């Protein structure tokens, strides 16, 4: 039969397991919040980078077209 000492040992170990699970849940929640914040930052700066690249590309196209624009004025 199970004696009182072994029951007490099982109870202590169960309580310790509960405490560890609580700590691990807190770590997991903190890490999830950090992950979501980082995802927002990465998405924001990716959009900014994309807009900068598009504006540079359009500026380059405009500049090259102006370079080859054939509007030479002939003096008469």
N, CA, C and O atoms as a Maestro MAE file, in Angstrom:
{
 s_m_m2io_version
 :::
 2.0.0
}

f_m_ct {
 s_m_title
 :::
 protein
 m_atom[304] {
  # First column is atom index #
  i_m_mmod_type
  r_m_x_coord
  r_m_y_coord
  r_m_z_coord
  i_m_residue_number
  s_m_chain_name
  s_m_pdb_residue_name
  s_m_pdb_atom_name
  i_m_atomic_number
  :::
  1 25 0.831 -1.174 0.000 1 A "UNK " " N  " 7
  2 3 0.000 0.000 0.000 1 A "UNK " " CA " 6
  3 2 0.888 1.253 0.000 1 A "UNK " " C  " 6
  4 15 2.041 1.218 0.430 1 A "UNK " " O  " 8
  5 25 0.327 2.337 -0.485 2 A "UNK " " N  " 7
  6 3 1.093 3.579 -0.578 2 A "UNK " " CA " 6
  7 2 1.108 4.244 0.790 2 A "UNK " " C  " 6
  8 15 0.069 4.447 1.418 2 A "UNK " " O  " 8
  9 25 2.298 4.573 1.227 3 A "UNK " " N  " 7
  10 3 2.400 5.212 2.536 3 A "UNK " " CA " 6
  11 2 2.330 6.740 2.405 3 A "UNK " " C  " 6
  12 15 2.376 7.285 1.303 3 A "UNK " " O  " 8
  13 25 2.222 7.399 3.528 4 A "UNK " " N  " 7
  14 3 2.070 8.857 3.571 4 A "UNK " " CA " 6
  15 2 3.271 9.580 2.985 4 A "UNK " " C  " 6
  16 15 3.117 10.616 2.337 4 A "UNK " " O  " 8
  17 25 4.450 9.050 3.203 5 A "UNK " " N  " 7
  18 3 5.670 9.709 2.721 5 A "UNK " " CA " 6
  19 2 5.712 9.743 1.201 5 A "UNK " " C  " 6
  20 15 6.053 10.770 0.615 5 A "UNK " " O  " 8
  21 25 5.372 8.636 0.557 6 A "UNK " " N  " 7
  22 3 5.394 8.624 -0.906 6 A "UNK " " CA " 6
  23 2 4.278 9.511 -1.471 6 A "UNK " " C  " 6
  24 15 4.463 10.137 -2.515 6 A "UNK " " O  " 8
  25 25 3.135 9.572 -0.803 7 A "UNK " " N  " 7
  26 3 2.061 10.470 -1.243 7 A "UNK " " CA " 6
  27 2 2.506 11.932 -1.138 7 A "UNK " " C  " 6
  28 15 2.219 12.744 -2.017 7 A "UNK " " O  " 8
  29 25 3.192 12.243 -0.077 8 A "UNK " " N  " 7
  30 3 3.698 13.607 0.100 8 A "UNK " " CA " 6
  31 2 4.732 13.937 -0.975 8 A "UNK " " C  " 6
  32 15 4.757 15.058 -1.484 8 A "UNK " " O  " 8
  33 25 5.576 12.983 -1.319 9 A "UNK " " N  " 7
  34 3 6.575 13.175 -2.377 9 A "UNK " " CA " 6
  35 2 5.889 13.432 -3.717 9 A "UNK " " C  " 6
  36 15 6.280 14.332 -4.460 9 A "UNK " " O  " 8
  37 25 4.876 12.642 -4.016 10 A "UNK " " N  " 7
  38 3 4.138 12.828 -5.268 10 A "UNK " " CA " 6
  39 2 3.471 14.212 -5.283 10 A "UNK " " C  " 6
  40 15 3.493 14.905 -6.300 10 A "UNK " " O  " 8
  41 25 2.891 14.595 -4.173 11 A "UNK " " N  " 7
  42 3 2.236 15.907 -4.085 11 A "UNK " " CA " 6
  43 2 3.239 17.048 -4.296 11 A "UNK " " C  " 6
  44 15 2.943 18.005 -5.012 11 A "UNK " " O  " 8
  45 25 4.411 16.953 -3.683 12 A "UNK " " N  " 7
  46 3 5.445 17.986 -3.861 12 A "UNK " " CA " 6
  47 2 5.900 18.059 -5.314 12 A "UNK " " C  " 6
  48 15 6.078 19.147 -5.862 12 A "UNK " " O  " 8
  49 25 6.083 16.911 -5.928 13 A "UNK " " N  " 7
  50 3 6.527 16.900 -7.329 13 A "UNK " " CA " 6
  51 2 5.451 17.471 -8.261 13 A "UNK " " C  " 6
  52 15 5.757 18.188 -9.214 13 A "UNK " " O  " 8
  53 25 4.203 17.145 -7.973 14 A "UNK " " N  " 7
  54 3 3.121 17.720 -8.776 14 A "UNK " " CA " 6
  55 2 3.065 19.240 -8.630 14 A "UNK " " C  " 6
  56 15 2.885 19.961 -9.611 14 A "UNK " " O  " 8
  57 25 3.219 19.708 -7.417 15 A "UNK " " N  " 7
  58 3 3.213 21.154 -7.180 15 A "UNK " " CA " 6
  59 2 4.387 21.823 -7.892 15 A "UNK " " C  " 6
  60 15 4.234 22.904 -8.461 15 A "UNK " " O  " 8
  61 25 5.531 21.200 -7.862 16 A "UNK " " N  " 7
  62 3 6.712 21.734 -8.566 16 A "UNK " " CA " 6
  63 2 6.459 21.760 -10.077 16 A "UNK " " C  " 6
  64 15 6.853 22.707 -10.757 16 A "UNK " " O  " 8
  65 25 5.808 20.729 -10.593 17 A "UNK " " N  " 7
  66 3 5.482 20.694 -12.024 17 A "UNK " " CA " 6
  67 2 4.537 21.833 -12.390 17 A "UNK " " C  " 6
  68 15 4.705 22.469 -13.431 17 A "UNK " " O  " 8
  69 25 3.554 22.090 -11.548 18 A "UNK " " N  " 7
  70 3 2.629 23.205 -11.799 18 A "UNK " " CA " 6
  71 2 3.370 24.540 -11.818 18 A "UNK " " C  " 6
  72 15 3.117 25.390 -12.672 18 A "UNK " " O  " 8
  73 25 4.276 24.713 -10.878 19 A "UNK " " N  " 7
  74 3 5.049 25.955 -10.831 19 A "UNK " " CA " 6
  75 2 5.887 26.124 -12.098 19 A "UNK " " C  " 6
  76 15 5.952 27.214 -12.667 19 A "UNK " " O  " 8
  77 25 6.521 25.046 -12.532 20 A "UNK " " N  " 7
  78 3 7.342 25.117 -13.749 20 A "UNK " " CA " 6
  79 2 6.479 25.436 -14.966 20 A "UNK " " C  " 6
  80 15 6.888 26.217 -15.825 20 A "UNK " " O  " 8
  81 25 5.299 24.845 -15.047 21 A "UNK " " N  " 7
  82 3 4.411 25.129 -16.172 21 A "UNK " " CA " 6
  83 2 3.964 26.592 -16.168 21 A "UNK " " C  " 6
  84 15 3.846 27.210 -17.226 21 A "UNK " " O  " 8
  85 25 3.722 27.134 -14.997 22 A "UNK " " N  " 7
  86 3 3.348 28.550 -14.902 22 A "UNK " " CA " 6
  87 2 4.483 29.443 -15.396 22 A "UNK " " C  " 6
  88 15 4.252 30.405 -16.128 22 A "UNK " " O  " 8
  89 25 5.699 29.119 -14.994 23 A "UNK " " N  " 7
  90 3 6.865 29.895 -15.438 23 A "UNK " " CA " 6
  91 2 7.034 29.774 -16.947 23 A "UNK " " C  " 6
  92 15 7.293 30.766 -17.628 23 A "UNK " " O  " 8
  93 25 6.889 28.564 -17.464 24 A "UNK " " N  " 7
  94 3 7.048 28.363 -18.906 24 A "UNK " " CA " 6
  95 2 5.954 29.083 -19.697 24 A "UNK " " C  " 6
  96 15 6.221 29.602 -20.781 24 A "UNK " " O  " 8
  97 25 4.736 29.121 -19.174 25 A "UNK " " N  " 7
  98 3 3.665 29.877 -19.842 25 A "UNK " " CA " 6
  99 2 3.995 31.368 -19.886 25 A "UNK " " C  " 6
  100 15 3.741 32.037 -20.887 25 A "UNK " " O  " 8
  101 25 4.554 31.875 -18.810 26 A "UNK " " N  " 7
  102 3 4.927 33.297 -18.774 26 A "UNK " " CA " 6
  103 2 6.020 33.588 -19.803 26 A "UNK " " C  " 6
  104 15 5.957 34.598 -20.504 26 A "UNK " " O  " 8
  105 25 7.021 32.708 -19.898 27 A "UNK " " N  " 7
  106 3 8.077 32.882 -20.905 27 A "UNK " " CA " 6
  107 2 7.492 32.825 -22.311 27 A "UNK " " C  " 6
  108 15 7.863 33.617 -23.178 27 A "UNK " " O  " 8
  109 25 6.583 31.894 -22.532 28 A "UNK " " N  " 7
  110 3 5.992 31.732 -23.851 28 A "UNK " " CA " 6
  111 2 5.176 32.967 -24.233 28 A "UNK " " C  " 6
  112 15 5.221 33.408 -25.382 28 A "UNK " " O  " 8
  113 25 4.440 33.521 -23.285 29 A "UNK " " N  " 7
  114 3 3.648 34.728 -23.562 29 A "UNK " " CA " 6
  115 2 4.557 35.912 -23.873 29 A "UNK " " C  " 6
  116 15 4.279 36.686 -24.789 29 A "UNK " " O  " 8
  117 25 5.634 36.055 -23.119 30 A "UNK " " N  " 7
  118 3 6.579 37.148 -23.369 30 A "UNK " " CA " 6
  119 2 7.208 36.996 -24.750 30 A "UNK " " C  " 6
  120 15 7.320 37.968 -25.497 30 A "UNK " " O  " 8
  121 25 7.620 35.765 -25.090 31 A "UNK " " N  " 7
  122 3 8.243 35.527 -26.390 31 A "UNK " " CA " 6
  123 2 7.260 35.760 -27.535 31 A "UNK " " C  " 6
  124 15 7.644 36.269 -28.588 31 A "UNK " " O  " 8
  125 25 5.998 35.391 -27.339 32 A "UNK " " N  " 7
  126 3 4.994 35.611 -28.379 32 A "UNK " " CA " 6
  127 2 4.794 37.103 -28.618 32 A "UNK " " C  " 6
  128 15 4.698 37.540 -29.765 32 A "UNK " " O  " 8
  129 25 4.731 37.881 -27.550 33 A "UNK " " N  " 7
  130 3 4.589 39.337 -27.704 33 A "UNK " " CA " 6
  131 2 5.789 39.938 -28.422 33 A "UNK " " C  " 6
  132 15 5.634 40.807 -29.280 33 A "UNK " " O  " 8
  133 25 6.975 39.478 -28.072 34 A "UNK " " N  " 7
  134 3 8.187 39.956 -28.741 34 A "UNK " " CA " 6
  135 2 8.164 39.593 -30.220 34 A "UNK " " C  " 6
  136 15 8.536 40.402 -31.070 34 A "UNK " " O  " 8
  137 25 7.731 38.387 -30.521 35 A "UNK " " N  " 7
  138 3 7.640 37.936 -31.908 35 A "UNK " " CA " 6
  139 2 6.662 38.796 -32.703 35 A "UNK " " C  " 6
  140 15 6.953 39.183 -33.835 35 A "UNK " " O  " 8
  141 25 5.510 39.095 -32.120 36 A "UNK " " N  " 7
  142 3 4.521 39.916 -32.822 36 A "UNK " " CA " 6
  143 2 5.031 41.337 -33.042 36 A "UNK " " C  " 6
  144 15 4.794 41.925 -34.097 36 A "UNK " " O  " 8
  145 25 5.724 41.888 -32.059 37 A "UNK " " N  " 7
  146 3 6.305 43.223 -32.232 37 A "UNK " " CA " 6
  147 2 7.352 43.225 -33.342 37 A "UNK " " C  " 6
  148 15 7.391 44.138 -34.166 37 A "UNK " " O  " 8
  149 25 8.193 42.207 -33.357 38 A "UNK " " N  " 7
  150 3 9.222 42.120 -34.394 38 A "UNK " " CA " 6
  151 2 8.600 41.944 -35.773 38 A "UNK " " C  " 6
  152 15 9.085 42.516 -36.750 38 A "UNK " " O  " 8
  153 25 7.535 41.161 -35.861 39 A "UNK " " N  " 7
  154 3 6.857 40.971 -37.144 39 A "UNK " " CA " 6
  155 2 6.317 42.298 -37.659 39 A "UNK " " C  " 6
  156 15 6.427 42.591 -38.850 39 A "UNK " " O  " 8
  157 25 5.729 43.107 -36.768 40 A "UNK " " N  " 7
  158 3 5.207 44.409 -37.183 40 A "UNK " " CA " 6
  159 2 6.335 45.300 -37.691 40 A "UNK " " C  " 6
  160 15 6.203 45.953 -38.726 40 A "UNK " " O  " 8
  161 25 7.450 45.322 -36.954 41 A "UNK " " N  " 7
  162 3 8.581 46.167 -37.371 41 A "UNK " " CA " 6
  163 2 9.137 45.723 -38.719 41 A "UNK " " C  " 6
  164 15 9.404 46.554 -39.588 41 A "UNK " " O  " 8
  165 25 9.311 44.424 -38.892 42 A "UNK " " N  " 7
  166 3 9.850 43.910 -40.159 42 A "UNK " " CA " 6
  167 2 8.902 44.238 -41.303 42 A "UNK " " C  " 6
  168 15 9.346 44.653 -42.373 42 A "UNK " " O  " 8
  169 25 7.613 44.058 -41.093 43 A "UNK " " N  " 7
  170 3 6.632 44.369 -42.143 43 A "UNK " " CA " 6
  171 2 6.647 45.857 -42.487 43 A "UNK " " C  " 6
  172 15 6.619 46.224 -43.661 43 A "UNK " " O  " 8
  173 25 6.690 46.701 -41.478 44 A "UNK " " N  " 7
  174 3 6.703 48.147 -41.710 44 A "UNK " " CA " 6
  175 2 7.923 48.559 -42.520 44 A "UNK " " C  " 6
  176 15 7.795 49.257 -43.525 44 A "UNK " " O  " 8
  177 25 9.116 48.128 -42.086 45 A "UNK " " N  " 7
  178 3 10.324 48.548 -42.781 45 A "UNK " " CA " 6
  179 2 10.449 47.891 -44.151 45 A "UNK " " C  " 6
  180 15 11.098 48.448 -45.036 45 A "UNK " " O  " 8
  181 25 9.852 46.732 -44.348 46 A "UNK " " N  " 7
  182 3 9.825 46.129 -45.681 46 A "UNK " " CA " 6
  183 2 8.985 46.976 -46.626 46 A "UNK " " C  " 6
  184 15 9.359 47.183 -47.780 46 A "UNK " " O  " 8
  185 25 7.857 47.462 -46.141 47 A "UNK " " N  " 7
  186 3 7.014 48.341 -46.969 47 A "UNK " " CA " 6
  187 2 7.736 49.644 -47.291 47 A "UNK " " C  " 6
  188 15 7.685 50.118 -48.427 47 A "UNK " " O  " 8
  189 25 8.397 50.217 -46.316 48 A "UNK " " N  " 7
  190 3 9.157 51.450 -46.551 48 A "UNK " " CA " 6
  191 2 10.243 51.202 -47.593 48 A "UNK " " C  " 6
  192 15 10.426 51.999 -48.513 48 A "UNK " " O  " 8
  193 25 10.953 50.102 -47.442 49 A "UNK " " N  " 7
  194 3 12.013 49.764 -48.395 49 A "UNK " " CA " 6
  195 2 11.448 49.570 -49.802 49 A "UNK " " C  " 6
  196 15 12.044 50.022 -50.780 49 A "UNK " " O  " 8
  197 25 10.312 48.907 -49.902 50 A "UNK " " N  " 7
  198 3 9.680 48.699 -51.200 50 A "UNK " " CA " 6
  199 2 9.294 50.026 -51.843 50 A "UNK " " C  " 6
  200 15 9.510 50.219 -53.040 50 A "UNK " " O  " 8
  201 25 8.730 50.935 -51.067 51 A "UNK " " N  " 7
  202 3 8.356 52.246 -51.609 51 A "UNK " " CA " 6
  203 2 9.578 53.035 -52.071 51 A "UNK " " C  " 6
  204 15 9.531 53.706 -53.102 51 A "UNK " " O  " 8
  205 25 10.657 52.956 -51.320 52 A "UNK " " N  " 7
  206 3 11.891 53.644 -51.720 52 A "UNK " " CA " 6
  207 2 12.419 53.053 -53.022 52 A "UNK " " C  " 6
  208 15 12.812 53.795 -53.922 52 A "UNK " " O  " 8
  209 25 12.434 51.726 -53.133 53 A "UNK " " N  " 7
  210 3 12.930 51.093 -54.364 53 A "UNK " " CA " 6
  211 2 12.072 51.459 -55.567 53 A "UNK " " C  " 6
  212 15 12.597 51.708 -56.652 53 A "UNK " " O  " 8
  213 25 10.750 51.494 -55.380 54 A "UNK " " N  " 7
  214 3 9.874 51.871 -56.490 54 A "UNK " " CA " 6
  215 2 10.093 53.322 -56.908 54 A "UNK " " C  " 6
  216 15 10.112 53.625 -58.100 54 A "UNK " " O  " 8
  217 25 10.255 54.203 -55.955 55 A "UNK " " N  " 7
  218 3 10.488 55.607 -56.308 55 A "UNK " " CA " 6
  219 2 11.835 55.783 -57.002 55 A "UNK " " C  " 6
  220 15 11.945 56.585 -57.930 55 A "UNK " " O  " 8
  221 25 12.850 55.057 -56.574 56 A "UNK " " N  " 7
  222 3 14.155 55.127 -57.244 56 A "UNK " " CA " 6
  223 2 14.044 54.585 -58.664 56 A "UNK " " C  " 6
  224 15 14.614 55.161 -59.591 56 A "UNK " " O  " 8
  225 25 13.319 53.487 -58.844 57 A "UNK " " N  " 7
  226 3 13.155 52.912 -60.183 57 A "UNK " " CA " 6
  227 2 12.432 53.894 -61.103 57 A "UNK " " C  " 6
  228 15 12.844 54.091 -62.246 57 A "UNK " " O  " 8
  229 25 11.368 54.504 -60.617 58 A "UNK " " N  " 7
  230 3 10.640 55.468 -61.446 58 A "UNK " " CA " 6
  231 2 11.497 56.691 -61.769 58 A "UNK " " C  " 6
  232 15 11.435 57.217 -62.880 58 A "UNK " " O  " 8
  233 25 12.284 57.137 -60.817 59 A "UNK " " N  " 7
  234 3 13.185 58.265 -61.059 59 A "UNK " " CA " 6
  235 2 14.228 57.905 -62.111 59 A "UNK " " C  " 6
  236 15 14.548 58.727 -62.970 59 A "UNK " " O  " 8
  237 25 14.755 56.700 -62.054 60 A "UNK " " N  " 7
  238 3 15.740 56.268 -63.047 60 A "UNK " " CA " 6
  239 2 15.124 56.194 -64.440 60 A "UNK " " C  " 6
  240 15 15.740 56.626 -65.414 60 A "UNK " " O  " 8
  241 25 13.919 55.653 -64.540 61 A "UNK " " N  " 7
  242 3 13.256 55.576 -65.847 61 A "UNK " " CA " 6
  243 2 13.028 56.978 -66.397 61 A "UNK " " C  " 6
  244 15 13.283 57.231 -67.574 61 A "UNK " " O  " 8
  245 25 12.557 57.877 -65.566 62 A "UNK " " N  " 7
  246 3 12.326 59.257 -65.995 62 A "UNK " " CA " 6
  247 2 13.631 59.904 -66.452 62 A "UNK " " C  " 6
  248 15 13.655 60.586 -67.477 62 A "UNK " " O  " 8
  249 25 14.714 59.697 -65.705 63 A "UNK " " N  " 7
  250 3 16.003 60.298 -66.045 63 A "UNK " " CA " 6
  251 2 16.543 59.743 -67.361 63 A "UNK " " C  " 6
  252 15 17.039 60.501 -68.195 63 A "UNK " " O  " 8
  253 25 16.453 58.435 -67.553 64 A "UNK " " N  " 7
  254 3 16.957 57.828 -68.796 64 A "UNK " " CA " 6
  255 2 16.116 58.293 -69.981 64 A "UNK " " C  " 6
  256 15 16.667 58.558 -71.049 64 A "UNK " " O  " 8
  257 25 14.819 58.397 -69.823 65 A "UNK " " N  " 7
  258 3 13.974 58.883 -70.927 65 A "UNK " " CA " 6
  259 2 14.310 60.329 -71.287 65 A "UNK " " C  " 6
  260 15 14.336 60.688 -72.464 65 A "UNK " " O  " 8
  261 25 14.564 61.146 -70.290 66 A "UNK " " N  " 7
  262 3 14.946 62.534 -70.565 66 A "UNK " " CA " 6
  263 2 16.302 62.596 -71.258 66 A "UNK " " C  " 6
  264 15 16.542 63.471 -72.090 66 A "UNK " " O  " 8
  265 25 17.185 61.663 -70.913 67 A "UNK " " N  " 7
  266 3 18.513 61.637 -71.518 67 A "UNK " " CA " 6
  267 2 18.420 61.382 -73.021 67 A "UNK " " C  " 6
  268 15 19.162 61.972 -73.806 67 A "UNK " " O  " 8
  269 25 17.502 60.499 -73.410 68 A "UNK " " N  " 7
  270 3 17.374 60.150 -74.821 68 A "UNK " " CA " 6
  271 2 16.255 60.914 -75.521 68 A "UNK " " C  " 6
  272 15 15.903 60.595 -76.656 68 A "UNK " " O  " 8
  273 25 15.704 61.901 -74.864 69 A "UNK " " N  " 7
  274 3 14.658 62.713 -75.479 69 A "UNK " " CA " 6
  275 2 15.268 63.508 -76.627 69 A "UNK " " C  " 6
  276 15 16.306 64.150 -76.464 69 A "UNK " " O  " 8
  277 25 14.628 63.463 -77.773 70 A "UNK " " N  " 7
  278 3 15.197 64.074 -78.978 70 A "UNK " " CA " 6
  279 2 14.512 65.414 -79.250 70 A "UNK " " C  " 6
  280 15 13.785 65.567 -80.231 70 A "UNK " " O  " 8
  281 25 14.754 66.361 -78.381 71 A "UNK " " N  " 7
  282 3 14.183 67.692 -78.562 71 A "UNK " " CA " 6
  283 2 15.307 68.692 -78.838 71 A "UNK " " C  " 6
  284 15 15.470 69.684 -78.127 71 A "UNK " " O  " 8
  285 25 16.035 68.419 -79.833 72 A "UNK " " N  " 7
  286 3 17.129 69.335 -80.180 72 A "UNK " " CA " 6
  287 2 16.550 70.538 -80.913 72 A "UNK " " C  " 6
  288 15 15.774 70.408 -81.859 72 A "UNK " " O  " 8
  289 25 16.938 71.661 -80.463 73 A "UNK " " N  " 7
  290 3 16.463 72.885 -81.108 73 A "UNK " " CA " 6
  291 2 17.504 73.335 -82.132 73 A "UNK " " C  " 6
  292 15 18.696 73.441 -81.843 73 A "UNK " " O  " 8
  293 25 17.027 73.581 -83.279 74 A "UNK " " N  " 7
  294 3 17.912 74.029 -84.346 74 A "UNK " " CA " 6
  295 2 17.827 75.547 -84.422 74 A "UNK " " C  " 6
  296 15 16.745 76.120 -84.541 74 A "UNK " " O  " 8
  297 25 18.967 76.172 -84.352 75 A "UNK " " N  " 7
  298 3 18.995 77.632 -84.448 75 A "UNK " " CA " 6
  299 2 18.836 78.033 -85.904 75 A "UNK " " C  " 6
  300 15 19.547 77.518 -86.766 75 A "UNK " " O  " 8
  301 25 17.932 78.926 -86.188 76 A "UNK " " N  " 7
  302 3 17.764 79.349 -87.575 76 A "UNK " " CA " 6
  303 2 18.088 80.804 -87.755 76 A "UNK " " C  " 6
  304 15 17.998 81.324 -88.867 76 A "UNK " " O  " 8
  :::
 }
 m_bond[303] {
  # First column is bond index #
  i_m_from
  i_m_to
  i_m_order
  :::
  1 1 2 1
  2 2 3 1
  3 3 4 2
  4 3 5 1
  5 5 6 1
  6 6 7 1
  7 7 8 2
  8 7 9 1
  9 9 10 1
  10 10 11 1
  11 11 12 2
  12 11 13 1
  13 13 14 1
  14 14 15 1
  15 15 16 2
  16 15 17 1
  17 17 18 1
  18 18 19 1
  19 19 20 2
  20 19 21 1
  21 21 22 1
  22 22 23 1
  23 23 24 2
  24 23 25 1
  25 25 26 1
  26 26 27 1
  27 27 28 2
  28 27 29 1
  29 29 30 1
  30 30 31 1
  31 31 32 2
  32 31 33 1
  33 33 34 1
  34 34 35 1
  35 35 36 2
  36 35 37 1
  37 37 38 1
  38 38 39 1
  39 39 40 2
  40 39 41 1
  41 41 42 1
  42 42 43 1
  43 43 44 2
  44 43 45 1
  45 45 46 1
  46 46 47 1
  47 47 48 2
  48 47 49 1
  49 49 50 1
  50 50 51 1
  51 51 52 2
  52 51 53 1
  53 53 54 1
  54 54 55 1
  55 55 56 2
  56 55 57 1
  57 57 58 1
  58 58 59 1
  59 59 60 2
  60 59 61 1
  61 61 62 1
  62 62 63 1
  63 63 64 2
  64 63 65 1
  65 65 66 1
  66 66 67 1
  67 67 68 2
  68 67 69 1
  69 69 70 1
  70 70 71 1
  71 71 72 2
  72 71 73 1
  73 73 74 1
  74 74 75 1
  75 75 76 2
  76 75 77 1
  77 77 78 1
  78 78 79 1
  79 79 80 2
  80 79 81 1
  81 81 82 1
  82 82 83 1
  83 83 84 2
  84 83 85 1
  85 85 86 1
  86 86 87 1
  87 87 88 2
  88 87 89 1
  89 89 90 1
  90 90 91 1
  91 91 92 2
  92 91 93 1
  93 93 94 1
  94 94 95 1
  95 95 96 2
  96 95 97 1
  97 97 98 1
  98 98 99 1
  99 99 100 2
  100 99 101 1
  101 101 102 1
  102 102 103 1
  103 103 104 2
  104 103 105 1
  105 105 106 1
  106 106 107 1
  107 107 108 2
  108 107 109 1
  109 109 110 1
  110 110 111 1
  111 111 112 2
  112 111 113 1
  113 113 114 1
  114 114 115 1
  115 115 116 2
  116 115 117 1
  117 117 118 1
  118 118 119 1
  119 119 120 2
  120 119 121 1
  121 121 122 1
  122 122 123 1
  123 123 124 2
  124 123 125 1
  125 125 126 1
  126 126 127 1
  127 127 128 2
  128 127 129 1
  129 129 130 1
  130 130 131 1
  131 131 132 2
  132 131 133 1
  133 133 134 1
  134 134 135 1
  135 135 136 2
  136 135 137 1
  137 137 138 1
  138 138 139 1
  139 139 140 2
  140 139 141 1
  141 141 142 1
  142 142 143 1
  143 143 144 2
  144 143 145 1
  145 145 146 1
  146 146 147 1
  147 147 148 2
  148 147 149 1
  149 149 150 1
  150 150 151 1
  151 151 152 2
  152 151 153 1
  153 153 154 1
  154 154 155 1
  155 155 156 2
  156 155 157 1
  157 157 158 1
  158 158 159 1
  159 159 160 2
  160 159 161 1
  161 161 162 1
  162 162 163 1
  163 163 164 2
  164 163 165 1
  165 165 166 1
  166 166 167 1
  167 167 168 2
  168 167 169 1
  169 169 170 1
  170 170 171 1
  171 171 172 2
  172 171 173 1
  173 173 174 1
  174 174 175 1
  175 175 176 2
  176 175 177 1
  177 177 178 1
  178 178 179 1
  179 179 180 2
  180 179 181 1
  181 181 182 1
  182 182 183 1
  183 183 184 2
  184 183 185 1
  185 185 186 1
  186 186 187 1
  187 187 188 2
  188 187 189 1
  189 189 190 1
  190 190 191 1
  191 191 192 2
  192 191 193 1
  193 193 194 1
  194 194 195 1
  195 195 196 2
  196 195 197 1
  197 197 198 1
  198 198 199 1
  199 199 200 2
  200 199 201 1
  201 201 202 1
  202 202 203 1
  203 203 204 2
  204 203 205 1
  205 205 206 1
  206 206 207 1
  207 207 208 2
  208 207 209 1
  209 209 210 1
  210 210 211 1
  211 211 212 2
  212 211 213 1
  213 213 214 1
  214 214 215 1
  215 215 216 2
  216 215 217 1
  217 217 218 1
  218 218 219 1
  219 219 220 2
  220 219 221 1
  221 221 222 1
  222 222 223 1
  223 223 224 2
  224 223 225 1
  225 225 226 1
  226 226 227 1
  227 227 228 2
  228 227 229 1
  229 229 230 1
  230 230 231 1
  231 231 232 2
  232 231 233 1
  233 233 234 1
  234 234 235 1
  235 235 236 2
  236 235 237 1
  237 237 238 1
  238 238 239 1
  239 239 240 2
  240 239 241 1
  241 241 242 1
  242 242 243 1
  243 243 244 2
  244 243 245 1
  245 245 246 1
  246 246 247 1
  247 247 248 2
  248 247 249 1
  249 249 250 1
  250 250 251 1
  251 251 252 2
  252 251 253 1
  253 253 254 1
  254 254 255 1
  255 255 256 2
  256 255 257 1
  257 257 258 1
  258 258 259 1
  259 259 260 2
  260 259 261 1
  261 261 262 1
  262 262 263 1
  263 263 264 2
  264 263 265 1
  265 265 266 1
  266 266 267 1
  267 267 268 2
  268 267 269 1
  269 269 270 1
  270 270 271 1
  271 271 272 2
  272 271 273 1
  273 273 274 1
  274 274 275 1
  275 275 276 2
  276 275 277 1
  277 277 278 1
  278 278 279 1
  279 279 280 2
  280 279 281 1
  281 281 282 1
  282 282 283 1
  283 283 284 2
  284 283 285 1
  285 285 286 1
  286 286 287 1
  287 287 288 2
  288 287 289 1
  289 289 290 1
  290 290 291 1
  291 291 292 2
  292 291 293 1
  293 293 294 1
  294 294 295 1
  295 295 296 2
  296 295 297 1
  297 297 298 1
  298 298 299 1
  299 299 300 2
  300 299 301 1
  301 301 302 1
  302 302 303 1
  303 303 304 2
  :::
 }
}
